[in-house]
């Protein structure tokens, strides 16, 4: 099973996982990390490396971060060469549709295909209410 690591600012990683588990139930092989005010990015980097290695069981690890160019993203990027022995992918812009896709399909797909499908689910899950209503009426 592909492991999932969610790394965000604050408690967002914990809370989005709680929301997903409300829908699909308690999950194994998912860890969350948050960067809080005053936290060291070096310590977060160590936790990221540790977590990815802990989640890896031969299938790979999907890392979901909140913001392109944000500290959680930068920490994963800066430490990626230190965990080159582990197969992992990192997607920015984590949202609930993306996380649900990752959780529900991580046993059906290889890491590459799961990554592509999660990015698609995350993007297609963003809609504007009235545009959607109008499209249904037409």
GIGI-V136891 format. One line per field, one symbol per residue. ss: DSSP state (h for helix, s for strand, l for the rest). psi: psi as a letter, one per 30 degrees, with the letter a starting at -180 (. if undefined). burial: I if it has 9 or more other ideal C-beta (glycine too) atoms within 8 Angstrom, else O. A space follows every 10 residues. Layout:
BEGIN
ss: ???
psi: ???
burial: ???
END
This chain:
BEGIN
ss: llsssssssl lhhhhhhhhh hhhhllllls ssssslllll hhhhhhhhhh hhhhhlllll ssssslllll hhhhhhhhhh hhhllllsss sllllhhhhh hhhhhlllll hhhhhhhhhh hhhhllllhh hhhhhhhl
psi: kklkkkjlkb geeeeeeeee feeflkklhk lkkkjlkflk feeeeeeeee eeeefkgffl kjkklekkfl eeeeeeeffe ffhffkjllk klhkleeeee eeefgfffll eeeeeeeeee eeeffjlkee eeeeeee.
burial: OIIIIIIIIO OIIIOIIOII IOOOOOIOII IIIIIOOOOO IOOIIOIIIO IIIOIIOOII IIIIIIIOOI IIIIIIOOII OOIOOIOIII IIIIIIIIII IIIOIIOOIO IOOIIOIIII IIOOIOOOOO OIOOOOOO
END
